Amino acid sequence: MNDLRTRTPTQSAALYTEEDWDDAMYALVAERKPPQPCPSCKRTGFYGPRARDGGAQHHSCRFCGFYQEVNGPAMRLMPVSHDCEKWPQVAKSSYLWWVMPGEQWFTCPYCKQRLAVKATNPFMKSAEAPMPLDHPDHGWWNVPQNMEYKQAYRYFQQWEQTKGQVFI
């Protein structure tokens, strides 16, 4: 059996085109189809088409860190979080922000503090967070799987960070 934690995203990701992104977005927004499983970890409720500031279209998973821009290679992002009082909780766990491989600094979007992604000494605070995929006790393992659109929408209405969405 292939352990998902040792599987790289490129083993499960084909070329992702702009047409794929358009189709996935249309299925969610216009057709209200259920959230699809991540091509890497197979979890639902965390994966979907997204667009970054500036319009870069991609699909990604907030459970395993899978990330792939349109016409780009698949990669694994790194989870970060912050313990400031404004940082949200989603599904009984700290919300995760994802940074590109090799990024050294993270700026909290809530309090604007700049943190090292990985601490380089014991006196430095790190933003690095545990990846849910690697921690079976992480609260996100309890998110129901394979929900219909309406079920997922109602489920994610519980948290301010995910209101109006069918996946994190």
Secondary structure, 3 states (H helix, E strand, C coil): CCCHHHCCHHHCCCCCCHHHHHHHHHHHHCCCCCCCCCCCCCCCCCEEEEECCCCCEEEEECCCCEEEECCCCEEECEEECCCCCCCCEECCEECCEEECCCCCEEECCCCCCEEECCCCCCCCCECECCCHHHCCCCHHHHCCCCCCHHHHHHHHCCCHHHCCCCCC
